[in-house]
């Protein structure tokens, strides 16, 4: 029961920190800009893509379905060359009429943080870390791992802005640190008992 309580309290702390970081600090907006002449650009996207929501990369390799390995390698080479003469990027596209349910997104965010804390607490219970600092430090290391795992790859492969990447890594790391401080406190007695058993 204490393990579940620790995870829930940790998730609440992470969720509250995320709210503070996005609402009162500039972290959530770092590296994000609006498209100039948005109406013109979105009209062109709607004409070209229509109602096919998805993750798009441009310039694309222009491969037909079932392309051979040799064809894929040749197309990748041509795509790399086109970066010299064409704009490039990624696009997450949703057609008009796609609902944006803020409450649902908040619930998914909290659920994600709860799962992260449950996994973190489970891993912590497998250790023999007895001191408060060691248990909190364990969660800080998990936070560093989580922050690096996807953010650096997105920066590397999809060219996410460096300041955006740094801001989100910082937010994730701090969220884990704060959750770890609470979780380490809640699990104090049980962790100390295991360490001396």
N, C-alpha and C positions, 0 to 999 in steps of 0.2 A: 504493500500500500504506500509506503514511504517513497519507493522508487517512482511510482506513478505520480504522486504528489510533487516530487522534485521535478519531473519532466514537465508537468503542467505549469508549475510556477516558473520554470525556466523559459518555457514557450511564451508565457505572458510577458515576461521581461523582454525577450527578443522582439516580440510583436510591438510592445510599447516603444522600444528603442527605434524600431523601424519607422513607427509613426512620427517620433520626434525628429529623426534624421530627414524624413521627407517633408515634414510640415514646417518645422522651425529652423532647419539648417539647410544650406544650399547643396548638400550632398546628393540628394535625389535628382537634382537638375544639372549636375556637373556633366559637361560634355554633350549635352542634348540641345539641339537647335531646331527651330522651325524651318520648314522649307520655304525659301523665297518664291513668290508667285505660286502659292500652294494650289489655288483653284485651277490654274493652267496645268500644273503637274498632275494633280489628282484626276482631272478630266482625261488627260492622256492615258493614265494608268487604267481608268475605268474602261476606256475605249479599247485598250490593248488586252487587258486581262479579263475584263468582264466580271463574272461572278465566281471565278476560280480562286478561292482563298488559298493562301499557301506561303511558303518560304521561297523566295526567288533570289537568284544570284545573277549579276550582270557584270561584264558580258558573259554569256553562257558559252559552253563548249560546242553547242549546236549538234549534239549527238542524236542519232535516231535510236529508237528502242532496239535492243539486241545488238548494239555495236560491239565489235570485237575489241580485244585488249589493245591491239595495235592501233585501231581507230581511236580508241580513248586516249592513248598516249599522244597520237598526232594532234588530236583536238585540244588536249591540254597545252601542248606547245604553242598552238595557234592562239589559244585563249590568253596565255601569258604574254605573247607578243602584242595582242590587242590592248593590253593595259597601258601601252605606251601612247596610244592614239585615241582611246575611248575612255569615258568615265566608267568607274567600277563601283560596285557596292553590293549590299544585300537589301532585301525588301521583305517585310512581313506584311502581306496584303490581306485586307478584309473588304469585301464588297459592301456597298451601301445596304443598310438594313440589318447589319450584324449587331446583335444586342450587346450592350456594355452594361453588365449588372454589377455595380460596385460592391454590393453586399456579398455577392457570391465570390468575387475576387478576394475580398478581405477574408472570407471564411477559408478559401483555399490557401491563402498566405499563412493564416494561423495554423491550419492543419499541417502545412509543410514544416513550419517551425516546431510544432508538437512532435512530428515524426523525427525530426532531427534531434530534438532533445531526448526522446525515448531511446533512440539508437545510441546517443552519447551517454546517457545514464546507464544503459545496459552494458556498454563497453567499460564504463567506469567501475561497475560492480564486479567486473572480471579482474580488476587490478587489486593490489594490496596497498594502495595509497592511503596512508593514515592521516596525514596532516591536511589541514584546510587548504594551505597554499598549494600542495601537490595536487589535490583534487581540482581546485580551480585552474591550476596550470594545465592539467590534462585537458580541460575543456578549451582553454586558450589554444592549445596545439590542434585540437579538432577544428577550431575556428580558422586557424591559419590554413589547414589542409582544405577546408571547404572553400575558403576565399580564393585560393590559388587554383583549385581543381578546374573550374569552368571559366573563370574570368580571364586567366592568362591565355587559355586556348582561344577564347573569343577574340581577344586582342591580337593574337598571333595570326589566326587563320581568317578572321572576318574583319580585321582592322578596326575593331571597336576603339574609340578614342582612348588615349592613354590616361587622360584625367578622369574620364568616365570609369575606366577599369579600376584605377586607384581608389576612386570614391566608393565604388561598390565593394571592393575588397575590404576597405576600411570599415564600411558599415557591417559587413558580414562578420569580420573579425571581432569588432566591438560587441556585436550581438551575442556571439558565443562567449566572450569574456564576461559580460554582464550576467548571462544565463548561468555560466559556470560558478560565479560568486554565490548565487542563490542556491544552485544545486548542491554545491560543496557544503553549504551550511545545513541544508535539509538532510543530507546523507551523513552528517558528522558522526553520529553514534554508531550507525550500522557499519560504516567504513572502518572506524577505529576498532570495532569488535572483530571484524574479519582479519585486520592486520595483526592482531595479537593472538588469534586463534591458532 
